[in-house]
Structure formats: structure tokens, C-alpha cells
Amino acid sequence: MSNALYRLSTANQYDVAVRNISQRQSALSGLQENLTSGKRVVRPSDDPVAAAQAERALTRLSRNETDLRALDMQRNTMVLAESALGQAGDAMQVFRELVVSAGNGAYTQTERDAIVQQLVGLRDQILGYANRQDTNGQPLFQALGSAQAPFAGTATSVNFAGLPGQHASGNTQIAKVLDGDAAWMSVPTGNGVFVVARSAANKGNVWTDTGQVTNPSALTGHNYSITFSVAGGVTTYDVVDNGPPPPAAPSPPTTLLSGQPYTTPTTVAFDGLSLQITGAPVAGDSFDVTPSQPSSVFSVLENAIGAIRDARNPNGSTNSGILAHGIARGLNEIDAAMNRLQASRGLAGDLLNRADRIENELDTRAVQLEDDRSRAEDLDMIQGISDFQNQQVGYEAALKSYASVQKLSLFNFIS
């Protein structure tokens, strides 16, 4: 066993004591900084791995907040679109009621002309709903892109100035606008399968209902004409198949029914469809039966207005044939238009429900990300206070120890 003696100078003891105090003071300062900030990782050098995890969580939190702000803007726009469709539906209902009232047999044509003025105002109001914009001046029904006013043109011919289609929704967003073409420009005419149109040259008071399909498998999609003849006081009608509509190649007319006796009302049936004709036709009166084609809400409204307005005879009386036929067709097409608007409103409601679900998911994700960030860099306050107090006790002990060492100098014992 070594008996070597080690001599430590007083200066060396002082250096060790001062260094110990300095280290404890630095550690105490760091713990105090942690307590003040509430973070275990104040700077990346404290824990590089935890700092990187916290930074990733903060980046994702920032992106999550951006998604929430965008979703809120999209939802506000969709609320406006849903509201516009609801107001348009209410206006359409009032329009329909006025059209029904115009068919009242007790009304004069002058009274019907007053109804026409109300209908024109409602039509313009509904066009305003279709062109409504959000708070940023963007059309609510611009589809995949359109001009500032998606629906433009004259009262009798309104066109959609845009690209039809519906924006897709994602996991963090919903479509911010609706397809205006689907909502306002895709109304089936007639009964949805075929349209019965009264010839403008008709002189008699004769009209039809909208017709119905009796045998879908027998439908041809051809154009037909029904023409009346009167000889010796006996009225008959012929049904002619005029072939498929363009762009198909034309075909020669084919007579399907000839010289059929007519009494009011009469049900005419051919090629899987039937319609009821009522009234008193004159020779040469006719009806055209054509396949249904998509039309616009505005054309439907204008056709109904035109039927009521054009029912005036030169002598001021009402042509019951024009009025009855126009109202029957108009009501059917107005109902179809209201169904289209209601379907688009349902889509808007579904998108709003989806926005609520997305918001809940984003909120849940924000909580998870905040928890990840907290675990990476936040301080356990109980543990932090305990460590601070322990370090403070050690620091005070070091100070007292240093004060005692200072008194061990030999000069303190020389008198």
C-alpha cells in the first residue's frame, strides 16, 4: 500500500470551490429558465431530438390551422349558396301559385295580364339568385369557372357562361361553389320523356295534358305530329311519325293513325305513349310530340309567362286552348325545375354536414398534435420544481462550504 503524501495548495482548493459554485449557479439558472418558460427544451441544444419532434408538431399544427381557416371560408360560401337556393325555391313556389291562379276561369285577360307582371318580376328575382355572389365577389354557382355573372342573355334565352361540373371535396376541404349548370340549366321539359307542343298556327280552342309513358320498351324517341281535319262536321285526326330528331339521318314520314274520330276529350296512344286532347280543334290544328330535352329554369318560367300572356285573342278575350295547354305544361316543368333546385340545395346541405365532420376531425388532430408538441418540449412542473429546489440546496451548501474553506488559511492563526 502506497504511503505517498499529496499536498494540495490553498489556491487549488479555492479554484475547485469556485468552479463548483459556478457550475451549480449555471445549473440553477437553467432550471429557473425552464420553470419560467414552462418548457423542458428552451433551445435546440437542450435536446436536439425533442426539439425536432416539437418543430414537426408545430409545422403540422400551422397547416391544420390553415385548413381550418380555408374550411371556414368554404362553409360560409356554401351557406350563402344554400340560402340562395332556398330563397329561389320560395320564389318558385309563389310563381307556381300565380300560374295556377291564372287558370281561374273567372279571371279576365286583363287580370291575367296583371299576373304576368308579377311573374316577370319573380323571374328576374330568381335570375338574381342564380347570379348571387359571395363576400369576395365570386359567383356562388360558377361551377368549374365562369364569368362574374354566370347566367346572362335575354329573358327568353339565358345561357350559362361557364364550364359545367362540380368541384370535388377532399379530406380537409369541401367544394366552395356549386354547379350552376346542374342546378339551373338541366330541367327536363314536358313530362321528362316527351314534350307536346301546340302549333302556333292553331285557331281552335284545343289543348292537351303533358302525356304519359304507357310502354317504355315501345318508345322510339322519334318526332311525331298530330293533325286535325274537319269534314262535314266530323272531326278526325292523323298521327304521323316524322322520324328521329337531328343529328340522326332524316327518314320519310310514316302515318301511324289515319282518320281517327275525335270527340272531346280523346286519349291518343301510339308507340308506347299516350296523351289526352281536349277542346274544339279546327281543320289544320296540330300538335308536335318531340323527345324531352334539357332546358333552363329561366326558359321554363318564360314559357309559362308566355302561355298566359299570349292567350289574349285580338278581341281581348282569352284563348282557352293556349291558356290551358300552357298552364298544364308550365306547372309540370315548374315542378321539375323546383326538384332540380331542391336537389342542388340537398347537395349544399350535404357539403355543410361534411364540413362539420371535417372540422371535428381537424380539431381532434390539433389536440393530438398539441399533445405531441407538449410531450416533446414542455416541462413537468412538479419534477421541475423538485429539481430546482434540490439544485438550490446544493448551491447554498456550496456557498457555505466555500465560506468555511476561506477560514483555513495559516495567516488566520498567526497573532
Order of alpha helices (4+ residues) and beta strands (2+ residues): alpha-alpha-alpha-beta-beta-alpha-beta-beta-beta-beta-beta-beta-beta-beta-beta-beta-beta-alpha-alpha-alpha
